[in-house]
Amino acid sequence: MSRVSILGLCLFVTGCAGFPFSHRSAPPSPETLVLHYDFSRGIQNRAVDLSGHRNDGILLGNPTVVPGFAGKALRFDGVKDYIRVPRNPSLEPQELTAAAWVKVNAFPPEFALLIHKRNTSFYNDEDYDLQIWPGGIVRMVIANNAQSRLDSMDRIATGAWHHIVMVFREPEMRLYLDGTLTAIKQHSLPLSHNVQSDLLISATDDPRGAMALFLACDLNEVWLYTSALSDGGVARLYAPKAGRPSK
């Protein structure tokens, strides 16, 4: 079974009352960590950013608190639930790592978004994306006029916790599942940021229509870094919970 590590993101939910505080191991490269949610406690309908960069997320729909891989998790129904993180320059780096502990509860009929940030294009509008496809494929997408897609060689399973991580430093894209590099590809263009687009978790805000491509999943932890973590950095991010059994 593979686990999934997503871009260096960590989220804290302030929108669900009653989360007990739980100790978390310090992530690698804390100086480049710009978003961290761990959903261990909540206040109102917000995900509290633990990175110190004030990238709190707004909980939309009705995500619910459930037992997580460690501590508490947030459950998204795949129909209307998502997190919107208001635009902030700290979320528009030149290189990045996005990571998450996620349990997909049902594969989407087409594909669904785990993390999504738009560029200024009408087509190929992915600044950086983490996508979940039928059959357990995890896809990393970066677009700057030309779109680059990187699919995981390994597959994730529904009903099991995985650590997913996406890493980009020009000219290289890397994708990790459960602490292990699963795919690598060249992309010789920089990230293309849109200063008017928010960061979305578990959905997309396609400018041609309504919110869509919701992901039915539980999220235990999310991180976003403005640096490209090394293989060792990804392994350290994964290791604190790697020995725990899936639930």
C-alpha positions in Angstrom: 0.0 0.0 0.0 1.4 3.4 -0.8 1.1 6.6 1.2 0.8 10.0 -0.2 2.9 13.1 0.4 1.6 16.3 -1.1 3.2 19.7 -1.5 4.7 21.1 1.6 1.5 22.2 3.2 0.3 21.9 6.7 -3.2 23.0 7.8 -4.8 23.7 11.1 -8.6 23.9 11.3 -10.2 26.6 13.3 -13.6 25.9 12.0 -14.5 22.7 13.9 -14.8 23.1 17.7 -13.6 20.5 20.0 -10.3 19.4 18.3 -7.9 18.2 21.0 -4.4 19.5 20.7 -1.8 16.8 19.8 1.9 17.0 19.5 3.4 16.9 16.0 6.9 16.3 15.0 8.7 19.3 13.5 8.7 19.2 9.7 11.8 19.7 7.7 12.9 23.2 6.5 10.6 25.1 8.8 11.9 28.4 7.4 10.3 27.7 4.0 7.0 26.3 5.4 4.2 28.8 4.4 1.1 26.7 5.1 0.4 24.0 7.6 -2.9 22.5 8.7 -3.2 19.5 11.0 -6.9 19.7 12.0 -6.1 19.0 15.6 -8.4 21.7 16.9 -10.9 24.2 15.4 -12.6 27.5 15.8 -15.6 28.5 13.6 -15.3 27.6 10.0 -11.7 28.1 9.4 -8.5 26.0 9.0 -5.8 27.7 11.1 -2.4 28.0 9.5 0.3 26.9 11.9 3.2 28.2 9.7 3.0 31.7 11.0 2.2 33.1 7.5 -1.5 33.6 8.2 -2.7 31.4 5.3 -5.9 30.4 7.1 -8.4 28.5 5.0 -12.1 29.0 4.8 -14.1 25.8 5.2 -17.0 25.7 2.7 -19.8 23.2 2.3 -19.9 21.2 5.5 -16.7 19.2 6.0 -16.9 17.2 9.2 -14.4 16.2 11.9 -13.6 12.4 12.0 -10.8 10.3 13.5 -7.6 10.6 11.5 -4.4 8.8 10.9 -3.1 10.6 13.9 -5.5 12.8 15.9 -8.4 14.3 14.0 -9.1 14.6 10.3 -11.5 16.6 8.2 -13.9 14.7 5.9 -14.9 16.1 2.5 -18.1 14.6 0.9 -17.0 14.9 -2.8 -20.1 17.0 -3.6 -19.7 20.5 -2.1 -17.0 20.4 0.6 -13.7 22.2 0.1 -11.2 24.7 1.6 -10.5 28.1 0.0 -7.2 29.8 1.0 -7.3 33.5 0.1 -4.6 34.6 -2.3 -1.2 35.4 -0.6 2.1 36.0 -2.3 3.7 33.4 -0.1 1.6 30.8 -2.0 3.2 31.8 -5.3 6.8 30.6 -5.0 9.5 29.9 -7.7 9.9 26.4 -6.3 7.6 24.4 -4.1 6.7 21.3 -2.2 3.1 20.4 -1.5 2.3 17.4 0.8 -0.7 15.8 2.5 -1.9 12.8 4.4 -5.1 11.8 2.7 -7.6 8.9 2.7 -9.6 8.8 -0.6 -13.0 7.4 0.2 -14.2 7.0 -3.4 -12.4 7.5 -6.7 -14.0 10.2 -8.9 -15.7 9.2 -12.2 -13.4 11.6 -14.1 -10.8 13.1 -11.8 -10.8 15.3 -8.7 -8.5 18.0 -7.1 -6.6 17.6 -3.9 -4.7 20.9 -4.3 -5.3 23.5 -7.1 -3.9 26.9 -7.9 -4.8 28.6 -11.2 -2.5 30.6 -13.6 -3.8 33.3 -15.9 -4.6 31.0 -18.9 -8.1 30.1 -20.0 -6.9 26.6 -21.1 -3.9 24.8 -19.4 -4.8 26.9 -16.4 -3.0 24.9 -13.7 -0.3 26.9 -11.9 0.2 23.8 -9.8 -2.2 20.9 -9.2 -2.4 17.6 -7.3 -5.1 15.4 -8.8 -6.6 12.0 -8.0 -7.8 9.8 -11.0 -9.8 6.6 -11.2 -7.9 3.5 -10.3 -5.7 5.3 -7.8 -3.5 7.3 -10.1 -2.0 10.5 -8.5 -1.2 13.2 -11.1 0.9 16.3 -10.7 0.3 19.1 -13.2 2.2 22.3 -13.9 1.3 24.6 -16.8 2.9 27.7 -18.3 1.2 27.8 -21.7 2.6 24.3 -22.2 1.1 21.8 -19.7 3.3 19.1 -18.0 1.6 16.0 -16.4 3.4 13.6 -14.2 1.5 10.4 -13.2 2.5 8.1 -10.2 3.9 4.8 -11.2 2.4 3.3 -8.0 -1.3 3.5 -7.1 -3.2 4.5 -4.0 -6.2 2.6 -2.6 -9.5 3.8 -1.3 -10.1 3.6 2.4 -6.4 3.7 3.3 -4.1 6.5 4.4 -1.5 7.7 2.0 1.2 10.4 2.1 1.3 12.3 -1.2 4.0 14.9 -2.1 4.6 17.0 -5.1 7.9 18.8 -5.6 9.0 21.3 -8.3 12.2 23.1 -8.9 12.8 24.2 -12.5 13.5 22.1 -14.6 12.3 19.1 -12.6 9.0 17.7 -11.4 9.0 15.0 -8.7 6.1 13.0 -7.2 6.2 10.8 -4.1 3.9 8.3 -2.6 4.3 7.1 1.0 7.8 8.5 1.3 9.2 7.0 -2.0 9.8 8.8 -5.3 7.3 7.3 -7.8 7.8 9.6 -10.8 10.1 12.3 -12.2 9.9 14.5 -15.3 11.5 17.6 -16.8 9.6 20.9 -17.1 11.8 23.7 -18.3 9.5 26.6 -17.6 8.9 28.5 -14.4 5.7 28.5 -12.4 3.1 30.9 -13.8 1.2 32.6 -11.0 -2.1 34.3 -11.0 -2.3 37.1 -8.4 -6.1 36.9 -8.5 -6.5 33.2 -7.8 -6.9 31.5 -4.4 -5.5 28.2 -3.4 -8.1 25.5 -3.3 -8.2 22.1 -1.5 -10.5 19.3 -2.6 -12.1 21.3 -5.5 -11.4 23.6 -8.5 -12.8 27.0 -9.4 -12.8 26.6 -13.2 -13.4 30.2 -14.5 -15.7 28.7 -17.2 -18.2 27.4 -14.7 -19.1 26.6 -11.1 -17.0 24.9 -8.4 -16.3 21.4 -9.5 -14.1 18.3 -9.3 -14.7 17.8 -5.6 -12.6 15.0 -3.9 -14.3 12.6 -1.5 -11.6 12.1 1.1 -10.4 12.5 4.7 -7.5 14.9 5.2 -5.2 14.5 8.3 -2.5 17.0 7.4 -1.4 19.4 4.7 1.8 21.3 4.0 3.1 23.9 1.5 6.8 24.9 1.3 8.5 27.5 -0.9 11.4 25.2 -1.4 11.9 21.9 -3.2 12.4 19.3 -0.5 15.1 16.7 -1.2 14.4 12.9 -1.1 15.6 13.0 2.5 13.3 16.0 3.4 10.3 14.1 2.0 11.3 11.0 3.9 11.5 13.0 7.2 8.1 14.5 6.5 6.6 11.1 6.0 8.5 9.2 8.8 6.8 10.4 12.0 3.5 8.6 11.1 4.8 6.0 8.7 4.7 3.2 11.2 1.1 3.6 12.2 -1.5 1.2 10.8 -4.1 2.5 8.3 -7.6 2.9 9.7 
